[in-house]
Amino acid sequence: MDKNKVFVLLPDGVGLRNFAYSNFYNLGIEQGFNVVFWNNTSFKLQDLGFPEINIQNAKTHPLTDIYKNARKHIELNLNIKKTNDAIYDGYRFPFSYKNFKTSLKTVATRLVIATHNSDKGLQNIRTKIKNQERKTLFYKQSLETLKDEKPSIIFCTNQRPVVAIAPILAAQDLGIPTATFIFSWDNLPKATMVIETDYYFVWSDHMKKELLFYYPYIKEEQIFVSGTPQFENHFDPALKQSKEDFFEKYQLDSNKKYICYSGDDITTSPNDPVFLKDVAKAIRNLNSQGYNLGIVFRRCPVDFSKRFDDVLEEFNDIIVPIDPVWKKNGEEWNTILPTPEDMVLQTNTIAHTEFVINLGSSMVFDYVSYKKPCVYINYNVAETKYPFWDVEKVYKYIHFRSMPSQNSVIWLSDRSRIADKIADVLQNQDLTIEDAKKWFEIISGKEPENSSRKIWDGIGEIIKKTI
């Protein structure tokens, strides 16, 4: 075993931004680690000068997805029982019966749920997943790779993908310690834990408490509080462009102040085009009163739909779309990959806009990094194809309960007063900043700029324990 060799497992593209496009790799090298990416994405990390071992034809056992889906529902059922809180039902996706294959899978999943809906049943499901994955060719290939490479630890960048189960099991069966990173602020209440590792890296003490609550088989000594590399780009002056260069590149009017409208995916905010139109109308109204404002529209990176096209055409004098620089390699959300260029784009979009408007996203933390406020949309609309969608449901989700006060964001709750609210925010930008900073600290810890370094410190500590 190479005591300094660290395998960074990238089971899908969601870890690229945090661990390939950040300073994570360079910090590891500086601390004397031999860092190798075990890469299951289509992105060629060698183009960045990083050592990589590409995973070929990673396939899970046919039953694993059924057990994984059943596990999620059972965990949510048990959370409801434990907390007497029905909000966990909101984390379920509807069962599909669109064709014979999916119908068969749904029936099998529901049968597993019905026969394993208890703590003991959940434990049996966890065991079955591991037993099935150990039968796969991918597990055997992972064993061979690890025997050849002899890393001292496997660090997985995401706890969610089923494809990560086999390599994690292979490492554990060879006595190699394993760790994973919880990649999003809302993941733990949603029952998204798929892999089980020896150690876990979380963003904050708040997330550590969540991990211990939802997964009581995990012990406190297995958890490292590190922050997340997700926000480190905001503290890197090398990524900043001048306002003049940014405005020239994206053909923005240097005489205007721009507000960012940050789009959500269609599941989270199906009425987003209506909300964008409402904001654009308000901006047009303000401009008629002597303001000189525009909107930079940054769509959700995994939303390649045409649902905004009509609004963008109607308000092309107000809205400038600046699309995220992501590459689409498949239809599933986790096959749409970020690029290094998008980190620069996001950084400068925030730096050169006044504030952000969206529906309940973590962009509040990106903007408060620049001491800029976030406006949360908080009203329903009558003209909708989604009559059963309700904005109130969104803000009832568990992760919003971490908000230290309602003053952490500015609430856009009255459709008729959007223009007034925008004018107020422009004049009182500091109104919510202090509470937003407190919320950011609750979610991401006290030193968001040092998250990668803290992860490496944790990895080093794990290695020392096992030498």
C-alpha positions in Angstrom: 0.0 0.0 0.0 1.2 3.5 -0.9 0.6 5.4 2.3 0.2 8.7 0.5 -1.9 7.5 -2.5 -5.4 8.9 -2.4 -8.0 7.6 -4.9 -10.7 10.3 -5.5 -13.7 8.4 -6.8 -15.8 10.4 -9.2 -18.9 8.2 -9.7 -20.7 10.9 -11.7 -20.3 14.5 -12.7 -21.6 16.3 -9.7 -18.2 16.1 -8.0 -16.3 17.7 -10.8 -16.9 21.3 -9.7 -16.0 20.7 -6.1 -13.0 18.4 -6.5 -11.6 18.8 -10.1 -12.2 22.4 -10.9 -11.4 23.8 -7.5 -8.0 24.0 -5.9 -8.6 20.7 -4.2 -6.0 18.7 -6.3 -3.2 21.2 -5.9 -3.7 21.4 -2.2 -3.4 17.6 -1.9 -0.2 17.6 -3.9 1.2 20.5 -1.7 0.5 18.3 1.4 2.5 15.4 -0.1 -0.4 13.2 -1.3 -0.3 11.2 -4.5 -3.7 12.0 -5.8 -5.3 9.8 -8.5 -8.9 10.4 -9.8 -10.9 7.2 -10.3 -13.1 8.6 -13.0 -16.5 7.4 -14.0 -17.3 10.6 -15.9 -16.8 11.4 -19.6 -14.7 14.4 -18.7 -11.0 13.8 -19.4 -9.2 14.9 -16.3 -5.9 14.4 -18.0 -6.7 17.6 -19.9 -6.3 19.4 -16.6 -3.0 17.6 -15.9 -4.5 15.2 -13.3 -3.6 11.5 -13.1 -6.7 9.4 -13.7 -7.9 5.9 -14.0 -11.0 5.6 -16.1 -13.8 3.3 -15.1 -15.1 1.3 -18.0 -18.6 -0.2 -18.3 -19.6 0.3 -14.7 -22.9 -1.6 -14.2 -24.8 -2.3 -11.1 -26.7 -5.5 -10.3 -30.2 -5.5 -11.9 -31.9 -5.7 -8.4 -29.8 -2.9 -6.9 -31.9 0.0 -8.2 -35.1 -1.6 -6.9 -33.5 -2.1 -3.4 -32.1 1.5 -3.5 -35.5 3.0 -4.3 -37.2 0.8 -1.7 -34.6 1.9 0.9 -35.4 5.6 0.2 -39.1 5.0 0.8 -38.5 3.0 3.9 -36.2 5.6 5.4 -38.8 8.3 4.7 -41.5 6.2 6.3 -39.3 5.7 9.4 -38.5 9.4 9.5 -42.2 10.2 9.5 -42.7 7.7 12.3 -39.8 9.1 14.3 -40.6 12.7 13.9 -44.4 12.7 13.4 -43.7 15.1 10.5 -45.4 14.4 7.1 -43.0 16.7 5.2 -40.9 13.7 4.4 -43.6 12.6 2.0 -42.6 15.6 -0.1 -39.3 14.0 -0.9 -40.8 11.1 -2.8 -41.0 10.9 -6.6 -44.1 9.4 -8.0 -43.9 5.7 -9.0 -43.9 5.2 -12.8 -46.0 2.9 -14.9 -45.2 4.3 -18.3 -44.3 0.9 -19.9 -44.1 -2.7 -18.9 -40.5 -2.6 -17.7 -41.0 0.4 -15.4 -44.3 -1.0 -14.2 -42.6 -4.3 -13.3 -39.9 -2.4 -11.5 -42.5 -0.3 -9.6 -44.4 -3.4 -8.5 -41.2 -5.0 -7.3 -40.2 -1.9 -5.4 -43.5 -1.5 -3.7 -43.5 -5.2 -2.7 -40.0 -4.8 -1.1 -41.2 -1.7 0.7 -44.3 -3.5 2.0 -42.3 -6.5 3.3 -39.4 -4.5 4.8 -41.0 -1.4 6.3 -39.2 -1.4 9.6 -35.8 -0.8 11.1 -35.0 -4.5 10.8 -36.3 -4.6 7.3 -34.2 -1.5 6.4 -31.1 -3.3 7.7 -31.9 -6.3 5.6 -32.2 -4.1 2.5 -28.8 -2.5 3.2 -27.3 -6.0 3.4 -29.0 -7.2 0.2 -27.7 -4.2 -1.7 -24.2 -5.1 -0.7 -24.6 -8.8 -1.4 -25.9 -8.2 -4.9 -23.2 -5.7 -5.7 -20.5 -8.1 -4.7 -21.8 -10.4 -7.4 -21.2 -7.9 -10.2 -18.4 -7.8 -12.8 -17.8 -4.2 -11.8 -17.0 -5.3 -8.2 -14.5 -7.8 -9.4 -12.9 -5.2 -11.7 -12.7 -2.8 -8.8 -11.0 -5.4 -6.7 -8.3 -5.9 -9.4 -7.8 -2.1 -9.8 -7.3 -1.6 -6.1 -5.0 -4.6 -5.8 -2.8 -3.2 -8.6 -2.8 0.4 -7.4 -2.8 -0.1 -3.6 -4.2 3.3 -2.6 -4.3 4.1 1.1 -7.8 5.5 1.0 -10.8 5.9 -1.3 -12.5 9.3 -1.1 -15.9 9.3 -2.9 -17.1 12.8 -4.0 -20.8 12.0 -3.7 -22.9 9.8 -1.4 -25.8 9.3 -3.9 -24.8 7.2 -7.0 -25.5 3.4 -6.9 -22.6 2.9 -9.2 -20.3 3.9 -6.3 -21.4 1.0 -4.2 -19.2 -1.7 -5.9 -15.8 0.2 -5.7 -16.5 1.2 -2.1 -17.3 -2.4 -1.1 -14.2 -3.6 -3.0 -12.0 -1.2 -1.0 -13.6 -2.2 2.3 -13.1 -5.9 1.5 -9.4 -5.3 0.9 -9.1 -3.4 4.2 -8.7 0.0 2.5 -10.5 2.8 4.4 -13.3 4.7 2.6 -14.8 8.1 3.0 -17.5 10.1 1.2 -18.6 13.7 1.0 -22.2 14.8 1.5 -22.5 16.9 -1.6 -25.6 19.1 -1.0 -27.2 21.0 1.9 -30.6 19.3 1.5 -29.4 15.7 0.9 -29.7 14.1 4.3 -33.4 14.7 5.1 -34.2 13.4 1.6 -32.9 9.9 2.3 -30.3 10.1 -0.4 -27.6 8.0 1.3 -26.7 5.1 -1.0 -23.1 4.2 -0.2 -21.9 3.3 3.3 -18.3 4.3 4.0 -16.0 4.2 7.0 -15.9 8.0 7.3 -18.1 10.9 6.2 -17.2 14.5 5.4 -20.0 17.1 6.1 -20.3 20.8 5.6 -21.0 21.9 9.2 -21.9 20.9 12.8 -25.6 21.3 11.6 -25.1 18.7 8.9 -23.2 16.5 11.4 -26.2 16.5 13.7 -28.4 15.6 10.7 -26.2 12.7 9.8 -26.3 11.3 13.3 -30.0 11.7 13.5 -31.0 10.1 10.2 -28.3 7.4 10.2 -27.9 6.2 13.8 -25.5 3.4 12.8 -22.9 6.1 12.0 -20.8 7.1 15.0 -19.6 10.6 15.8 -15.9 9.6 15.4 -16.6 8.7 11.8 -17.5 12.2 10.9 -15.3 15.1 9.8 -16.7 18.7 9.6 -15.0 20.3 6.7 -17.2 22.8 4.9 -17.7 22.4 1.1 -15.4 23.4 -1.8 -18.7 24.6 -3.5 -18.1 28.2 -2.3 -14.4 28.5 -2.5 -14.4 30.1 -5.9 -15.9 33.2 -4.3 -12.8 33.8 -2.3 -10.4 33.3 -5.2 -9.4 36.7 -6.6 -7.8 35.0 -9.6 -11.2 34.1 -11.0 -12.5 37.7 -11.0 -12.9 39.7 -14.2 -13.3 43.5 -14.3 -16.8 44.7 -14.7 -15.8 46.3 -18.0 -14.6 43.0 -19.4 -17.5 41.0 -18.1 -20.1 43.5 -19.6 -18.3 43.6 -22.9 -18.1 39.8 -23.2 -21.8 39.3 -22.6 -22.9 42.5 -24.3 -24.4 44.1 -21.2 -25.2 47.8 -21.1 -22.6 49.6 -18.9 -25.1 52.2 -17.9 -27.5 49.6 -16.4 -27.6 47.9 -13.1 -28.4 44.2 -13.5 -30.3 41.9 -11.2 -29.7 38.1 -11.5 -32.7 35.9 -11.9 -31.4 32.4 -11.1 -33.6 29.7 -12.5 -34.6 26.4 -10.9 -35.3 23.0 -12.4 -38.8 22.2 -13.6 -39.5 19.9 -10.7 -38.6 22.5 -8.0 -40.2 25.5 -9.8 -42.5 24.5 -12.7 -43.8 28.1 -12.8 -40.4 29.7 -13.2 -41.2 31.2 -16.6 -44.2 33.0 -15.1 -42.1 34.3 -12.2 -39.4 35.5 -14.6 -42.0 37.3 -16.6 -43.4 39.0 -13.5 -40.0 40.3 -12.6 -39.4 41.5 -16.1 -42.7 43.4 -16.1 -41.7 45.0 -12.8 -38.3 46.0 -14.2 -40.0 47.6 -17.2 -42.3 49.5 -14.9 -39.3 50.8 -12.8 -37.4 51.8 -16.0 -40.4 53.9 -17.0 -40.0 55.7 -13.7 -36.4 56.6 -14.4 -34.6 53.5 -13.3 -32.1 51.9 -15.7 -32.2 48.2 -14.8 -31.8 44.9 -16.6 -32.0 41.2 -15.8 -29.2 38.6 -16.2 -31.0 35.3 -16.5 -28.9 32.3 -15.4 -31.0 29.2 -16.0 -30.6 26.0 -13.9 -27.6 24.2 -15.4 -29.5 21.0 -15.9 -32.5 22.7 -17.6 -32.1 22.6 -21.4 -35.8 23.1 -22.0 -37.4 25.7 -24.2 -39.9 26.8 -21.5 -38.4 30.3 -21.1 -38.2 31.1 -24.8 -41.4 33.1 -25.1 -40.5 35.3 -22.1 -37.0 35.9 -23.3 -38.3 37.0 -26.7 -41.0 39.2 -25.2 -38.6 41.0 -22.8 -35.4 40.9 -24.9 -34.9 44.6 -24.1 -34.8 43.7 -20.4 -33.5 40.1 -20.1 -30.0 39.0 -21.1 -29.7 35.2 -20.9 -26.2 34.0 -19.9 -26.4 30.3 -19.9 -24.3 28.1 -17.6 -21.4 26.4 -19.4 -22.4 22.8 -18.8 -22.2 19.9 -21.3 -25.0 17.5 -21.9 -23.9 13.9 -22.2 -27.3 12.2 -21.5 -30.9 12.8 -20.5 -30.5 12.2 -16.7 -29.6 15.3 -14.6 -26.3 13.7 -13.4 -25.0 13.2 -16.9 -25.0 16.9 -17.5 -21.5 18.0 -16.5 -20.1 21.3 -15.3 -17.0 22.8 -16.9 -14.2 24.8 -15.4 -15.3 27.8 -17.5 -18.7 27.9 -15.7 -17.0 28.4 -12.3 -15.5 31.6 -13.7 -18.9 32.6 -15.2 -20.8 32.0 -12.0 -18.2 33.9 -10.0 -18.4 37.0 -12.2 -22.2 36.9 -12.7 -22.5 37.3 -8.9 -19.7 39.9 -8.7 -21.3 42.1 -11.3 -25.0 41.9 -10.5 -26.8 43.7 -7.7 -28.6 40.8 -6.0 -30.3 37.6 -7.0 -34.0 36.6 -7.2 -34.9 32.9 -7.2 -37.1 30.3 -5.6 -35.4 28.7 -2.5 -32.0 27.9 -3.9 -28.6 27.9 -2.2 -27.6 30.9 -4.3 -28.4 32.9 -1.2 -25.0 31.6 0.1 -23.2 32.4 -3.1 -24.5 36.0 -3.0 -23.9 36.6 0.7 -20.3 35.7 0.0 -20.2 39.1 -1.8 -22.3 40.8 0.9 -25.2 40.9 -1.6 -28.8 39.9 -0.7 -31.1 37.2 -2.0 -34.8 37.6 -2.8 -36.9 34.4 -2.4 -40.1 34.2 -4.6 -43.0 33.2 -2.3 -46.3 33.4 -4.1 -48.5 31.2 -6.3 -49.9 32.0 -9.7 -53.3 31.2 -11.2 -52.1 30.8 -14.8 -50.3 27.5 -14.5 -50.2 24.1 -16.0 -49.3 22.8 -12.5 -52.3 23.5 -10.3 -51.2 21.1 -7.6 -47.8 22.7 -7.2 -47.6 25.1 -4.1 -44.8 27.4 -3.2 -45.6 26.9 0.4 -44.6 23.3 0.2 -41.1 24.3 -0.9 -40.3 26.4 2.1 -41.6 23.7 4.5 -38.7 21.4 3.5 -36.4 20.5 6.3 -33.3 22.4 5.1 -35.1 25.8 5.4 -35.6 25.2 9.1 -31.9 25.9 9.5 -32.6 29.6 8.7 -31.8 31.6 11.8 -34.5 34.1 11.1 -36.9 35.1 8.3 -34.7 38.1 7.7 -32.0 35.9 6.2 -33.6 36.6 2.8 -36.0 39.1 1.3 -39.4 37.6 0.7 -41.3 38.3 -2.5 -44.7 37.4 -1.3 -47.0 39.9 -3.1 -47.1 39.7 -6.9 -48.5 43.2 -7.2 -45.6 44.7 -5.3 -42.6 43.3 -7.1 -41.5 46.7 -8.4 -41.7 48.2 -5.0 -39.7 45.4 -3.5 -36.9 45.6 -6.1 -36.7 49.4 -5.5 -36.4 48.8 -1.7 -33.7 46.2 -2.1 -31.6 48.5 -4.4 -31.8 51.2 -1.7 -31.3 48.9 1.3 -28.9 46.2 0.3 -27.6 45.6 3.8 -31.1 44.7 5.2 -30.6 41.0 5.4 -26.9 40.5 5.1 -26.1 39.9 8.8 -28.7 37.2 9.2 -27.8 35.7 5.8 -24.1 35.5 7.0 -25.3 33.6 10.1 -27.3 31.2 8.0 -24.3 30.7 5.7 -22.2 29.8 8.8 -24.8 27.4 10.1 -24.9 25.6 6.7 -21.2 25.8 5.6 -19.2 26.4 8.7 -17.0 29.3 9.8 -14.3 29.1 7.1 -15.9 28.3 3.7 -12.7 29.5 2.0 -10.7 26.7 3.6 -12.9 23.7 3.0 -10.6 21.8 0.6 -7.7 22.1 3.1 -9.9 20.8 5.9 -10.9 17.8 3.8 -7.2 17.0 3.1 -6.5 17.3 6.9 -9.2 14.8 7.5 -7.9 12.4 4.8 -4.5 12.6 6.4 -5.9 11.9 9.8 -7.7 8.8 8.5 -4.5 7.5 6.8 -2.5 7.9 10.0 -5.1 5.8 11.9 -4.7 2.9 9.4 -1.0 2.8 8.9 
